[in-house]
Amino acid sequence: MFHIIWSIIVGFVVGLIARWIVPGAEHYGFIMTTVVGIVGSVIGGFIGTLFSKPTPGQKFHTAGFLLSIVGAIILVYLLRFIQH
């Protein structure tokens, strides 16, 4: 249960940082910002595993937070491209 709550909190923070970095006036609410952050974390995790595999038993990838932000930035640009 705590893992889900932690994912929501980190997803919201990552979504906020991505929206702050990408210029524009997207009016996302709390839920959409959180979804962008969580999906961005999944995209970032995928990018991270392309370069190096985490060791067995490791809870998270070493560059996970930074790659989560990169993944969320990519997602914000994709959403902007799809909406316009």
N, C-alpha and C positions, 0 to 999 in steps of 0.2 A: 504494500500500500504506500509506504514511504517513497518507493521508487517512482511511482506515478506522480506523486505530489512534487518530488524533486525535478522530474522531467518537465512538468508544467512551469515551475519557477524558472528553471534554466532556459526553457524554450521562450518564455516571455522576455527574459533579459537579452537573449540572443536576438530575438525579433526586434526589440527596441534598438539595440546597437546597429543592426542591419538597416533599419529604417532611418536611423540618424546618419549613417554613412552615405546612403543612396539619396541623392537630391530628388526632390519632388514633393508633391502634396497628396500622397495617398492617405485617405482617411480610413485607416483600419482601426477597428475597435480592439478591445482586450483579447477577445477570442481569436480574431484573425491574426493579430500580432503573435499570439502564442502558437498558433498553428504554423505560421511562417517560421518561427524559431525552431519548433520541433521538427518540421520537415527539412528545414535547413540543416539541422543537426544530423539527420539521416543522410542527406546529400554529402555533408562534410565528412561523415564517417565512411561513406563509400569512397570518397576521394582519398581519404587517409589510408584505407586498406589497399588502394591501388599502388601506393608507394612503399608501404611496409606493413607487415602483418603484426598485430599485437601478440605478445607472448601468451601462451595458454594460462588461464586463470586471472589475467589482468582485467580489472573492472572497467577501465576506459582507456582509450588511445591517448598517448602522451600529448599530441597536438590537437586533442579533441575540441577544446573550446574555440581555438582560433579557426579551425576548419569548420566548425559549426557556424561561425560568423560568415565565413566565405560562402558556405552553402546557402545560408539565408540571404546573402546579397545576391547570389545567382538566382534564387527563387524570386526575390523582389523584382529583379529585372525581367524574369520570365513572365511573372504576373502582369507587369506593366505592358509587355509586348502582346500578351494575349488579350488584355482589356482594351487596347487601343487599336 
